[in-house]
Amino acid sequence: MDEVTVKERHRKAIEKAVRIFGTQAALGRAIGMTKQGIYHLHNADRVTIWVALRIEEATGGKVTRADLLPRAFDGYVPRKKRCAAE
């Protein structure tokens, strides 16, 4: 998997999670981080598995661990869950 593709996919996944919650602060509250932490995630090259799992859970699977960590979870298919933003 191309490094540029991985970074862009990660960035788009963070942006999608922020759109679901409306703000970086709201996403941060949902996963136990600050808005500054979410800003850092958006600009980082990768996230930890803990963060990926928390975002997947908070978004009800609308943003998956595979979106955030495509190399680790290539081919992963999530179960449908309720989004915490709804």
JOGIWO-V174085 format. One record per residue. N is the residue number from 0. RES is the residue in three letters. PHI is phi in whole degrees, -180 to 180 (* if undefined). PSI is psi in whole degrees, 0 to 359 (NA if undefined). Layout:
N_RES_PHI_PSI / N_RES_PHI_PSI
This chain:
0_MET_*_131 / 1_ASP_-66_135 / 2_GLU_-59_320 / 3_VAL_-63_318 / 4_THR_-63_317 / 5_VAL_-63_313 / 6_LYS_-64_318 / 7_GLU_-66_320 / 8_ARG_-63_318 / 9_HIS_-61_312 / 10_ARG_-62_316 / 11_LYS_-65_325 / 12_ALA_-66_318 / 13_ILE_-63_316 / 14_GLU_-61_320 / 15_LYS_-64_317 / 16_ALA_-62_319 / 17_VAL_-64_317 / 18_ARG_-61_321 / 19_ILE_-62_319 / 20_PHE_-91_345 / 21_GLY_98_321 / 22_THR_-145_162 / 23_GLN_-64_324 / 24_ALA_-64_318 / 25_ALA_-67_318 / 26_LEU_-63_316 / 27_GLY_-57_314 / 28_ARG_-61_321 / 29_ALA_-66_331 / 30_ILE_-114_8 / 31_GLY_79_34 / 32_MET_-129_168 / 33_THR_-88_166 / 34_LYS_-65_330 / 35_GLN_-66_324 / 36_GLY_-64_320 / 37_ILE_-67_319 / 38_TYR_-58_316 / 39_HIS_-62_317 / 40_LEU_-59_318 / 41_HIS_-61_324 / 42_ASN_-96_355 / 43_ALA_-82_166 / 44_ASP_-80_335 / 45_ARG_-160_170 / 46_VAL_-121_165 / 47_THR_-81_162 / 48_ILE_-61_324 / 49_TRP_-59_312 / 50_VAL_-65_316 / 51_ALA_-60_316 / 52_LEU_-67_320 / 53_ARG_-66_319 / 54_ILE_-67_318 / 55_GLU_-60_315 / 56_GLU_-65_314 / 57_ALA_-65_326 / 58_THR_-91_3 / 59_GLY_64_29 / 60_GLY_87_3 / 61_LYS_-70_331 / 62_VAL_-121_119 / 63_THR_-101_165 / 64_ARG_-61_328 / 65_ALA_-69_328 / 66_ASP_-66_322 / 67_LEU_-86_328 / 68_LEU_-132_69 / 69_PRO_-62_329 / 70_ARG_-70_323 / 71_ALA_-79_329 / 72_PHE_-123_32 / 73_ASP_-59_125 / 74_GLY_90_359 / 75_TYR_-70_135 / 76_VAL_-120_113 / 77_PRO_-78_159 / 78_ARG_-84_150 / 79_LYS_-73_134 / 80_LYS_-138_169 / 81_ARG_-82_137 / 82_CYS_-80_134 / 83_ALA_-69_342 / 84_ALA_-80_348 / 85_GLU_-88_NA
